[in-house]
């Protein structure tokens, strides 16, 4: 692929998710995880329109200047939004920590706060712990392995071959499952 004409993406400014309650979310992200609450925006119209929409948009800053943000939408909130997410079937948000000592310190703090932890899990290029926030969002704290960059360089050299083989291997089942889903 030739990306020479595509502008460079500088990084993620923020990832945004729904929350059950802005204050409960702040208590967790600021009080338990130690992130700084940078703003809480009370908004009354859908952005770019004149349509009424009452919500709170709250941002928590990480050390690298990126943010995790949440929408508190009291007028359309539904309990099913906040069941625990399965990272293999839905999504999760991974945050990097400096070293294994930091990973263990967070594990201890989370466990002391009554948060269930899975891991640490060695993924070869990173080591991670997994847990859920009060909104059901699965979070990950991860630390890079010593040979992180070398591992990814070796993997990058095989990307075309691996993805091509994967596409051939899974094409039939995806066509069957996805065509039924879109026809429903």
KAVEN-V521721 format. One line per field, one symbol per residue. psi: psi as a letter, one per 20 degrees, with the letter a starting at -180 (. if undefined). Layout:
psi->???
This chain:
psi->pojhipqpphapgqpqrqqgpggggghghghgijqpohqoooqiqppjrjppoprpopppprhjirqprqponhijqphihjqpqohhierroppprgrhggghgggggghhjjppqpaqpojgiqpqqqrqrijippqppqpqrhkgggghggghijgggghggggghigghgggghhghhi.
